[in-house]
């Protein structure tokens, strides 16, 4: 322990902040993994496999579109010299909101097509309800980007764990009461709403959405390479999850 303390004292401030952020990040993923594993052992006994299939297909659609529309706003704020400028962060938030509207419209439209393609009528209502999820996520406090820039992973840890601690019991309760796919859908949305509210409680005050043309140019220039990368990765990673339900 003494050697470890001497090693830490010999590091620069940025290096210590990086190690701290890494520790909080690993702790977040570890706790979420344990909580979700425990909840899965319960929920799988309350909800039919067919319902999991419907929910999994809907989530695959949402995640696929999020991959395709990722333009690297978080890393852009982290690396920019204007990353803590309210005008820059407010512009990034405006882009996030516009992106979310496009995602929601796309998912809403697919709610009328995919149930026919997959021959799963229950998917229609699930996709219609989940089409609001991109907008819920987009309204989270954008100063989260600034906290990542400062290597402050403690607040994101509180957000992630709190979201899981709220969503898991609600999902289990709804699974016990409803016993169908809507327990999974509503539990997911309750967690998203909780995270949205907590992000504005725990994070620094959010700037107003803005439209700074210089910031837009910087964000779009950096985001092109991110978009092309995630386009390829998302198409490869989710191909089986999107094509599988058809067969």
C-alpha positions in Angstrom: 0.0 0.0 0.0 2.8 2.4 0.8 4.4 1.7 -2.5 1.1 2.3 -4.2 0.6 5.7 -2.5 4.2 6.8 -3.5 3.4 5.8 -7.1 0.2 7.8 -7.1 1.9 10.8 -5.5 4.5 10.7 -8.3 1.9 10.9 -11.0 0.8 14.2 -12.6 -2.7 15.6 -11.8 -4.0 14.6 -15.2 -2.7 11.0 -14.7 -4.3 10.7 -11.3 -7.6 12.0 -12.7 -7.4 9.5 -15.5 -6.8 6.6 -13.1 -9.7 7.8 -10.9 -12.0 8.0 -14.0 -10.9 4.5 -15.0 -11.7 3.2 -11.6 -15.2 4.8 -11.5 -15.9 3.5 -15.0 -15.0 -0.1 -14.1 -17.0 0.2 -10.9 -20.0 1.4 -12.9 -19.9 -1.5 -15.4 -19.2 -4.1 -12.6 -22.2 -3.0 -10.5 -24.5 -2.7 -13.5 -23.5 -6.2 -14.6 -24.2 -7.7 -11.2 -27.6 -5.9 -10.9 -28.7 -6.8 -14.4 -27.7 -10.4 -14.0 -29.6 -10.7 -10.7 -32.7 -9.1 -12.2 -32.5 -11.3 -15.3 -32.6 -14.4 -13.1 -35.9 -13.1 -11.7 -37.5 -11.6 -14.8 -36.9 -14.6 -17.0 -39.2 -16.5 -14.7 -41.9 -14.0 -15.0 -41.9 -13.1 -18.7 -42.1 -15.5 -21.6 -39.2 -16.0 -24.0 -41.4 -14.7 -26.9 -41.7 -11.4 -25.1 -38.0 -11.2 -24.7 -37.7 -11.8 -28.5 -40.1 -8.9 -29.2 -38.2 -6.6 -26.8 -34.8 -7.7 -28.1 -35.8 -7.0 -31.7 -37.1 -3.5 -30.8 -33.9 -2.7 -28.9 -31.8 -3.9 -31.8 -33.6 -1.4 -34.1 -33.1 1.5 -31.6 -29.4 0.7 -31.0 -28.7 0.2 -34.7 -30.1 3.7 -35.5 -28.1 5.2 -32.7 -25.0 3.7 -34.1 -25.7 5.0 -37.6 -26.4 8.5 -36.3 -23.4 8.8 -34.0 -21.4 11.8 -35.0 -19.1 11.9 -32.0 -20.5 14.8 -30.1 -19.1 13.6 -26.8 -15.5 13.2 -27.9 -15.8 16.5 -29.9 -16.7 18.3 -26.7 -13.9 16.5 -24.8 -11.2 17.4 -27.3 -12.2 20.9 -28.3 -10.5 23.9 -26.9 -14.1 25.4 -26.6 -15.3 22.3 -24.8 -16.5 24.2 -21.7 -17.8 27.2 -23.6 -21.6 27.4 -22.9 -22.2 28.4 -26.6 -20.3 25.3 -27.8 -22.0 22.9 -25.4 -25.4 24.5 -26.1 -24.8 24.0 -29.9 -23.9 20.4 -29.3 -27.1 19.9 -27.3 -29.1 21.4 -30.2 -27.5 18.9 -32.6 -28.3 16.1 -30.1 -32.0 17.2 -30.0 -32.3 17.4 -33.7 -30.7 14.0 -34.1 -33.1 12.6 -31.5 -36.1 13.9 -33.4 -34.9 12.2 -36.6 -34.3 8.9 -34.7 -37.8 9.0 -33.2 -39.4 9.7 -36.5 -37.5 6.8 -38.2 -38.4 4.3 -35.4 -42.0 5.5 -35.5 -42.1 4.8 -39.3 -40.5 1.4 -38.9 -43.2 0.5 -36.4 -45.6 0.1 -39.3 -43.2 -1.9 -41.5 -41.1 -4.2 -39.3 -44.0 -6.1 -37.7 -45.1 -7.2 -41.1 -41.6 -8.1 -42.2 -40.9 -10.1 -39.0 -44.5 -11.4 -38.8 -44.6 -10.2 -35.2 -47.7 -8.0 -34.7 -46.8 -7.2 -31.1 -43.7 -5.4 -32.3 -45.9 -2.5 -33.6 -47.0 -1.2 -30.3 -43.6 -1.7 -28.7 -41.8 0.3 -31.4 -44.4 3.1 -31.2 -43.8 3.5 -27.5 -40.1 3.1 -27.7 -39.9 5.8 -30.4 -39.9 8.4 -27.6 -36.7 7.0 -26.1 -34.3 8.9 -28.3 -35.9 12.2 -27.2 -35.8 11.2 -23.5 -32.1 10.5 -23.8 -31.4 13.7 -25.8 -32.9 15.9 -23.0 -30.3 14.7 -20.5 -28.1 17.5 -19.2 -25.4 18.1 -21.9 -22.9 19.2 -19.2 -22.3 15.4 -18.8 -20.0 16.0 -21.8 -18.0 18.6 -19.8 -17.7 16.2 -16.9 -16.1 13.6 -19.2 -13.8 16.3 -20.4 -12.7 16.9 -16.9 -12.2 13.2 -16.3 -14.9 13.4 -13.6 -16.6 10.0 -13.9 -18.0 10.1 -10.4 -21.3 11.8 -11.4 -21.8 9.5 -14.4 -21.3 6.6 -11.9 -24.1 7.9 -9.7 -26.3 8.4 -12.7 -25.7 4.9 -14.2 -26.1 3.1 -10.9 -29.1 5.1 -9.8 -30.8 4.5 -13.2 -30.2 0.7 -12.8 -31.4 0.7 -9.1 -34.6 2.4 -10.1 -35.3 0.6 -13.4 -34.6 -3.0 -12.1 -37.1 -3.1 -9.2 -39.8 -1.4 -11.4 -39.2 -3.9 -14.2 -39.4 -6.8 -11.7 -42.6 -5.4 -10.2 -44.2 -4.9 -13.6 -43.1 -8.3 -14.8 -44.9 -9.8 -11.7 -48.0 -7.7 -12.3 -48.2 -7.8 -16.1 -46.1 -10.9 -17.1 -45.6 -9.7 -20.7 -43.3 -7.6 -22.9 -44.7 -4.3 -21.5 -43.0 -4.9 -18.2 -39.6 -4.7 -20.1 -40.7 -1.7 -22.2 -42.0 0.4 -19.3 -39.2 -0.5 -17.0 -36.7 0.7 -19.5 -38.5 4.0 -20.0 -38.8 4.5 -16.2 -35.0 4.2 -15.9 -34.5 6.7 -18.8 -36.8 9.2 -17.2 -35.0 8.8 -13.8 -31.7 9.4 -15.5 -33.0 12.4 -17.3 -34.2 14.0 -14.1 -31.1 13.1 -12.1 -28.8 14.5 -14.8 -30.3 17.9 -14.2 -30.1 17.5 -10.5 -26.5 16.2 -10.1 -24.7 17.9 -13.0 -23.8 21.6 -13.4 -26.6 23.8 -14.8 -27.3 23.1 -18.5 -26.7 26.0 -21.0 -29.6 26.9 -23.3 -29.7 25.2 -26.7 -27.9 27.4 -29.2 -26.8 27.4 -32.8 -23.2 28.7 -33.1 -22.1 28.3 -36.8 -18.4 28.0 -35.9 -19.3 25.3 -33.3 -21.4 23.4 -35.9 -18.6 23.4 -38.4 -16.2 22.1 -35.8 -18.6 19.4 -34.6 -19.5 18.3 -38.2 -15.8 18.2 -39.2 -14.9 15.9 -36.3 -18.1 13.9 -36.6 -17.7 12.7 -40.2 -15.0 10.2 -39.3 -16.9 9.0 -36.3 -20.0 8.5 -38.4 -18.2 6.5 -41.0 -16.6 4.3 -38.4 -19.8 3.6 -36.4 -21.7 3.1 -39.7 -19.5 0.1 -40.5 -19.4 -1.2 -36.9 -23.1 -0.8 -36.3 -24.0 -2.6 -39.5 -21.7 -5.5 -38.7 -22.5 -5.7 -35.0 -26.3 -5.6 -35.4 -26.8 -7.5 -38.7 -27.6 -10.8 -37.0 -30.0 -9.2 -34.4 -31.9 -7.5 -37.2 -31.9 -10.3 -39.7 -32.3 -13.1 -37.2 -35.9 -12.5 -36.1 -37.1 -12.8 -39.7 -36.0 -16.4 -39.8 
